[in-house]
Amino acid sequence: AAGAAGSTTRREVRERFRLRTGTPVFALLPGSRMSEIEMHAATVLRAAALIHEARPDAQFLVPLVTRAAREMFDQARHDLHLEALPLTMLYGHADDALRAADVALVASGTATLEAALARCPHVIFYRVTRLTAWIVRRKLALPWVGLPNVLCGRFVVPEFLQEDATAENLAQALLNLYDDAATRRRIEALFAD
C-alpha cells in the first residue's frame, strides 16, 4: 500500500464509489475491534450527524472489517435514528475510503498510519474505559498518542482522547480541517514526504 500512495488519485477512487467531484467526503474509521466499535460508534455517528447539519452535501464512508462490526455499527445508527445519514458502509477497503476522503476521523492505532500513507488529513480520537485510561495515563511518556504525531515528533494531526472525544469536538475539528484547504494541502505534502 505504501508504494501505491500516489498511484490512485482521489478522483479515480471517487468515481469507483460514484461520488461527485466537489462533494465533501469524510471517511469514518471507528476502529477494527468489536470493543472499539462498541465504545466509538455512537460518538462517530453523532459527529457525522453534526457535520451533515453544517454541510448537507457531505457524504460519509465507513470501512468495517467484519460482518459483526458492520452489524454493531448499523445497530448504533438505528438506535440513534440516523438511518437517513448519507453513509456508505464498506467491507474493508479502508485504504480506498481514505484516498476518496477529503478528511477522515480515525481511531488511534495502525489506521492512522494508513491515513498518513493515503495522504488523507485526519483527526485522531480514542475512548477507553476509565480504568484503562487511568493505567495508560500513568505510563504515557509522550505528549501524543497518534502514530503520525509520534513519527513527526510534534502535533501534525489533532488528537481528542477520552472526555475530549465528544461528537461536538470531533465534528468541529473535522469541519475546521475541511474548510481550511491550505492546511489540508500542507498535511498531504507532509504525509507524502
Residue frames as qw, qx, qy, qz and C-alpha x, y, z in Angstrom:
[[0.000, 0.886, 0.465, 0.000, 0.00, 0.00, 0.00],
 [0.344, -0.739, 0.070, 0.575, 2.86, 2.36, 0.83],
 [0.360, -0.144, 0.562, 0.730, 4.31, 2.20, -2.65],
 [0.128, 0.528, 0.709, 0.449, 0.91, 2.88, -4.17],
 [0.127, -0.577, -0.433, 0.681, 0.33, 6.05, -2.16],
 [0.150, 0.531, -0.118, -0.825, 0.25, 8.28, -5.20],
 [0.116, -0.018, 0.858, 0.499, -0.85, 5.77, -7.83],
 [0.037, -0.599, -0.774, -0.204, -4.62, 6.11, -7.40],
 [0.012, 0.251, -0.045, 0.967, -5.98, 9.62, -7.49],
 [0.246, 0.244, 0.611, -0.711, -8.81, 10.86, -5.31],
 [0.530, 0.321, -0.189, -0.762, -10.86, 11.41, -8.46],
 [0.473, 0.170, -0.822, -0.267, -10.41, 7.77, -9.58],
 [0.116, -0.130, -0.905, 0.388, -11.44, 6.35, -6.21],
 [0.332, 0.307, 0.353, -0.819, -14.40, 8.70, -6.02],
 [0.538, 0.249, -0.477, -0.648, -15.55, 7.59, -9.45],
 [0.355, 0.022, -0.935, 0.004, -15.45, 3.99, -8.22],
 [0.037, -0.324, -0.767, 0.552, -17.65, 4.94, -5.25],
 [0.055, 0.646, 0.597, 0.473, -19.88, 7.09, -7.51],
 [0.286, -0.721, -0.308, 0.551, -19.11, 10.23, -5.51],
 [0.377, 0.873, 0.202, 0.234, -19.44, 13.56, -7.30],
 [0.527, 0.192, -0.144, 0.815, -16.41, 15.83, -7.65],
 [0.092, -0.459, 0.064, -0.882, -16.73, 18.70, -5.21],
 [0.729, -0.526, -0.321, -0.297, -18.77, 16.69, -2.71],
 [0.201, -0.649, 0.612, -0.404, -17.31, 16.90, 0.82],
 [0.877, -0.038, -0.471, -0.091, -16.32, 13.31, 1.66],
 [0.342, -0.640, 0.560, -0.399, -15.47, 12.20, 5.18],
 [0.682, 0.069, -0.727, 0.022, -14.06, 8.76, 6.00],
 [0.588, -0.578, 0.285, -0.489, -15.06, 7.45, 9.43],
 [0.661, 0.196, -0.711, 0.138, -12.81, 4.75, 10.93],
 [0.606, -0.643, 0.103, -0.457, -14.16, 3.85, 14.39],
 [0.351, -0.509, 0.773, -0.139, -11.67, 1.01, 14.93],
 [0.540, 0.220, -0.742, -0.331, -11.40, -2.63, 13.95],
 [0.168, -0.044, -0.928, 0.330, -12.02, -4.44, 17.24],
 [0.327, -0.599, -0.671, -0.291, -15.56, -5.02, 18.46],
 [0.428, -0.601, -0.418, 0.530, -14.74, -3.29, 21.76],
 [0.198, -0.194, 0.148, 0.949, -13.69, -0.20, 19.76],
 [0.173, -0.367, -0.611, -0.680, -16.88, -0.22, 17.68],
 [0.422, -0.634, -0.644, 0.066, -18.91, -0.54, 20.88],
 [0.398, -0.537, -0.236, 0.705, -17.03, 2.36, 22.52],
 [0.180, -0.278, 0.259, 0.907, -16.88, 4.63, 19.46],
 [0.156, 0.413, 0.767, 0.465, -19.87, 4.04, 17.18],
 [0.067, -0.840, -0.529, 0.100, -22.34, 6.43, 18.83],
 [0.262, -0.725, 0.072, 0.633, -19.80, 9.26, 19.10],
 [0.267, -0.120, 0.628, 0.721, -18.71, 8.84, 15.46],
 [0.090, 0.553, 0.758, 0.336, -22.31, 8.75, 14.24],
 [0.134, -0.871, -0.367, 0.298, -23.29, 11.81, 16.28],
 [0.277, -0.547, 0.291, 0.734, -20.26, 13.68, 14.91],
 [0.211, 0.159, 0.735, 0.625, -21.29, 12.72, 11.36],
 [0.007, 0.751, 0.657, 0.063, -24.83, 13.98, 12.03],
 [0.200, -0.822, -0.100, 0.524, -23.45, 17.34, 13.20],
 [0.266, -0.291, 0.535, 0.747, -21.24, 17.58, 10.12],
 [0.149, 0.409, 0.792, 0.428, -24.23, 16.76, 7.93],
 [0.054, -0.849, -0.462, 0.252, -26.24, 19.53, 9.60],
 [0.185, -0.741, 0.177, 0.621, -23.48, 22.01, 8.77],
 [0.113, 0.417, -0.665, -0.609, -22.76, 20.53, 5.31],
 [0.774, 0.215, 0.388, -0.453, -25.91, 18.87, 3.93],
 [0.730, 0.565, -0.326, -0.205, -23.96, 17.79, 0.82],
 [0.164, -0.584, 0.787, -0.111, -21.45, 15.78, 2.91],
 [0.906, 0.076, -0.360, -0.208, -21.01, 12.06, 2.24],
 [0.465, -0.614, 0.602, -0.210, -19.53, 9.52, 4.67],
 [0.764, 0.272, -0.581, -0.073, -17.56, 6.33, 4.01],
 [0.597, -0.552, 0.485, -0.323, -17.23, 3.78, 6.84],
 [0.635, 0.320, -0.701, -0.061, -14.89, 0.83, 6.22],
 [0.679, -0.433, 0.454, -0.380, -15.54, -2.03, 8.66],
 [0.126, 0.469, -0.860, -0.157, -13.56, -5.25, 8.58],
 [0.021, 0.090, 0.993, -0.071, -16.15, -7.83, 9.71],
 [0.328, -0.474, -0.634, -0.516, -19.85, -8.51, 9.34],
 [0.484, -0.576, -0.580, 0.312, -20.19, -8.36, 13.15],
 [0.275, -0.300, -0.098, 0.908, -18.59, -4.89, 13.24],
 [0.120, -0.195, -0.469, -0.853, -20.90, -3.72, 10.48],
 [0.429, -0.541, -0.688, -0.224, -23.96, -5.07, 12.31],
 [0.439, -0.527, -0.447, 0.574, -22.92, -3.40, 15.58],
 [0.142, -0.160, 0.110, 0.971, -22.31, -0.07, 13.82],
 [0.243, -0.313, -0.605, -0.691, -25.62, -0.37, 11.96],
 [0.438, -0.583, -0.676, 0.103, -27.43, -1.08, 15.24],
 [0.309, -0.434, -0.242, 0.811, -25.94, 2.07, 16.79],
 [0.032, -0.042, -0.386, -0.921, -27.09, 4.00, 13.70],
 [0.371, -0.468, -0.705, -0.383, -30.60, 2.57, 14.14],
 [0.442, -0.544, -0.576, 0.421, -30.64, 3.32, 17.90],
 [0.201, -0.392, -0.065, 0.895, -29.73, 6.96, 17.18],
 [0.451, 0.731, 0.476, -0.192, -32.36, 7.21, 14.41],
 [0.021, -0.722, 0.375, 0.581, -29.69, 8.20, 11.87],
 [0.687, 0.234, 0.659, 0.195, -30.72, 5.87, 9.04],
 [0.450, 0.863, 0.228, 0.015, -31.08, 8.90, 6.73],
 [0.290, -0.783, 0.387, 0.391, -27.42, 9.88, 7.16],
 [0.739, 0.624, -0.212, -0.135, -25.71, 9.63, 3.71],
 [0.397, -0.610, 0.685, -0.027, -23.32, 6.94, 4.84],
 [0.833, 0.335, -0.400, -0.183, -21.81, 4.10, 2.84],
 [0.678, -0.514, 0.522, -0.059, -20.53, 1.14, 4.83],
 [0.601, 0.563, -0.552, -0.133, -17.75, -0.85, 3.19],
 [0.961, -0.255, 0.063, 0.086, -16.37, -4.32, 3.90],
 [0.704, -0.222, 0.196, 0.646, -12.76, -3.36, 4.49],
 [0.420, 0.656, 0.292, 0.555, -11.44, -1.00, 1.78],
 [0.374, -0.808, -0.165, 0.423, -10.09, 1.42, 4.41],
 [0.440, -0.241, 0.352, 0.790, -7.34, 2.46, 2.02],
 [0.142, 0.457, 0.604, 0.637, -9.85, 3.33, -0.71],
 [0.240, -0.852, -0.466, -0.004, -12.08, 5.20, 1.74],
 [0.447, -0.675, 0.013, 0.586, -9.10, 7.25, 2.95],
 [0.360, -0.029, 0.477, 0.801, -8.00, 8.02, -0.63],
 [0.025, 0.623, 0.625, 0.469, -11.51, 9.13, -1.57],
 [0.332, -0.814, -0.432, 0.202, -11.97, 11.33, 1.50],
 [0.171, 0.826, -0.108, 0.526, -11.11, 14.98, 1.92],
 [0.194, -0.541, 0.575, -0.582, -10.80, 14.43, 5.67],
 [0.688, -0.153, -0.705, -0.076, -11.05, 11.41, 7.97],
 [0.547, -0.600, 0.349, -0.468, -11.91, 10.65, 11.57],
 [0.729, 0.247, -0.635, 0.067, -9.64, 7.81, 12.68],
 [0.800, -0.593, 0.033, -0.087, -9.49, 5.84, 15.92],
 [0.094, -0.789, 0.608, -0.008, -5.93, 5.83, 17.25],
 [0.839, -0.102, 0.531, 0.053, -3.98, 2.79, 16.09],
 [0.490, -0.112, 0.628, 0.594, -2.45, 1.46, 12.88],
 [0.355, 0.730, 0.556, 0.180, -5.28, 3.01, 10.84],
 [0.066, -0.942, 0.022, 0.328, -3.69, 6.40, 11.50],
 [0.362, -0.431, 0.621, 0.546, -0.62, 5.20, 9.58],
 [0.412, 0.424, 0.745, 0.309, -2.92, 4.03, 6.78],
 [0.141, 0.928, 0.322, -0.124, -4.40, 7.53, 6.72],
 [0.214, -0.789, 0.334, 0.469, -0.94, 9.10, 6.52],
 [0.419, -0.118, 0.757, 0.487, 0.11, 6.72, 3.71],
 [0.309, 0.635, 0.673, 0.222, -3.10, 7.58, 1.86],
 [0.226, 0.117, 0.040, 0.966, -2.16, 11.26, 2.37],
 [0.298, -0.667, -0.559, -0.392, -5.51, 11.90, 3.99],
 [0.053, -0.386, 0.391, -0.834, -5.69, 14.75, 6.52],
 [0.603, -0.399, -0.673, -0.156, -7.39, 13.39, 9.60],
 [0.387, -0.599, 0.340, -0.613, -8.41, 13.82, 13.21],
 [0.470, 0.065, -0.859, 0.191, -7.42, 11.15, 15.73],
 [0.568, -0.466, 0.179, -0.654, -9.69, 10.13, 18.59],
 [0.527, 0.013, -0.844, 0.100, -9.93, 7.35, 21.13],
 [0.576, -0.482, 0.221, -0.622, -12.05, 6.38, 24.10],
 [0.509, 0.044, -0.847, 0.146, -11.43, 3.55, 26.56],
 [0.599, -0.642, -0.478, -0.030, -12.88, 2.59, 29.93],
 [0.232, -0.920, 0.169, -0.268, -11.99, 4.85, 32.86],
 [0.807, -0.482, 0.308, 0.145, -9.77, 2.20, 34.47],
 [0.797, 0.281, 0.250, 0.472, -7.83, 1.63, 31.25],
 [0.231, 0.867, 0.025, 0.441, -7.44, 5.39, 30.80],
 [0.497, -0.834, 0.220, -0.097, -6.07, 5.75, 34.34],
 [0.858, -0.228, 0.338, 0.311, -3.50, 2.99, 33.74],
 [0.657, 0.522, 0.234, 0.491, -2.47, 4.37, 30.35],
 [0.004, 0.954, -0.029, 0.300, -2.09, 7.95, 31.63],
 [0.632, -0.710, 0.299, 0.083, 0.37, 6.73, 34.27],
 [0.801, -0.084, 0.444, 0.393, 2.50, 5.05, 31.60],
 [0.532, 0.798, 0.193, 0.208, 2.47, 7.65, 28.81],
 [0.596, -0.378, 0.109, 0.701, 5.92, 9.06, 28.11],
 [0.230, 0.166, 0.415, 0.865, 4.97, 11.14, 25.06],
 [0.228, 0.321, 0.310, -0.865, 2.52, 14.05, 24.86],
 [0.618, 0.298, -0.266, -0.678, 0.80, 12.47, 21.84],
 [0.676, -0.063, 0.721, -0.138, -0.58, 9.02, 21.03],
 [0.758, 0.602, 0.124, -0.219, -1.31, 9.15, 17.29],
 [0.829, -0.067, 0.339, 0.440, 1.34, 7.37, 15.24],
 [0.479, 0.701, 0.160, 0.503, 1.73, 10.18, 12.64],
 [0.224, -0.931, 0.123, -0.262, 2.39, 12.60, 15.52],
 [0.798, -0.490, 0.297, 0.187, 4.83, 10.18, 17.16],
 [0.785, 0.248, 0.290, 0.487, 6.72, 9.78, 13.87],
 [0.286, 0.783, 0.096, 0.545, 6.82, 13.53, 13.25],
 [0.497, -0.149, -0.453, 0.725, 7.67, 14.31, 16.87],
 [0.099, 0.108, 0.165, -0.975, 5.00, 17.02, 17.00],
 [0.422, 0.495, 0.645, -0.401, 1.26, 17.58, 16.72],
 [0.024, 0.088, -0.615, -0.784, 0.55, 17.35, 13.00],
 [0.396, -0.360, -0.723, -0.436, -2.84, 15.68, 13.44],
 [0.424, -0.447, 0.260, -0.743, -5.33, 16.85, 16.11],
 [0.385, -0.067, -0.908, 0.151, -5.93, 14.32, 18.89],
 [0.540, -0.394, 0.095, -0.738, -9.07, 14.04, 21.00],
 [0.427, 0.047, -0.886, 0.176, -8.88, 11.47, 23.78],
 [0.188, -0.325, -0.810, 0.450, -11.34, 10.30, 26.41],
 [0.059, 0.715, 0.546, -0.433, -13.61, 13.10, 27.66],
 [0.040, 0.557, -0.248, -0.792, -12.32, 15.42, 24.91],
 [0.012, -0.002, 0.850, 0.527, -13.53, 12.98, 22.23],
 [0.385, 0.475, 0.564, -0.555, -17.08, 14.34, 22.12],
 [0.497, 0.556, 0.606, 0.276, -19.20, 14.38, 18.98],
 [0.098, 0.981, 0.138, -0.097, -19.19, 18.19, 19.09],
 [0.330, -0.743, 0.442, 0.380, -15.39, 18.47, 19.35],
 [0.551, -0.026, 0.727, 0.409, -14.81, 15.90, 16.61],
 [0.415, 0.732, 0.518, 0.155, -17.35, 17.43, 14.23],
 [0.004, 0.981, -0.032, -0.189, -15.91, 20.93, 14.73],
 [0.424, -0.569, 0.570, 0.415, -12.32, 19.73, 14.22],
 [0.542, 0.224, 0.725, 0.362, -13.29, 17.87, 11.03],
 [0.298, 0.873, 0.380, 0.070, -15.24, 20.83, 9.65],
 [0.187, -0.900, 0.231, 0.317, -12.36, 23.20, 10.51],
 [0.483, -0.320, 0.681, 0.447, -9.94, 20.92, 8.68],
 [0.493, 0.508, 0.657, 0.259, -12.26, 20.53, 5.69],
 [0.160, 0.957, 0.237, -0.039, -12.75, 24.31, 5.44],
 [0.229, -0.844, 0.378, 0.303, -9.01, 25.03, 5.67],
 [0.885, 0.464, 0.002, 0.045, -7.79, 23.85, 2.25],
 [0.277, 0.795, -0.482, 0.245, -4.30, 25.32, 2.78],
 [0.469, -0.505, 0.664, -0.290, -3.77, 23.27, 5.95],
 [0.920, 0.134, 0.339, -0.148, -5.06, 20.13, 4.22],
 [0.709, 0.663, -0.211, 0.116, -2.62, 20.62, 1.33],
 [0.009, -0.741, 0.601, -0.299, 0.22, 21.16, 3.84],
 [0.694, -0.292, 0.604, -0.262, -0.65, 17.95, 5.72],
 [0.912, 0.380, 0.134, -0.071, -0.95, 15.98, 2.45],
 [0.491, 0.746, -0.402, 0.203, 2.53, 17.18, 1.43],
 [0.306, -0.608, 0.658, -0.322, 3.94, 16.25, 4.84],
 [0.856, -0.036, 0.475, -0.203, 2.43, 12.76, 4.58],
 [0.804, 0.586, -0.104, 0.019, 3.84, 12.40, 1.06],
 [0.173, 0.745, -0.586, 0.268, 7.32, 13.18, 2.47]]
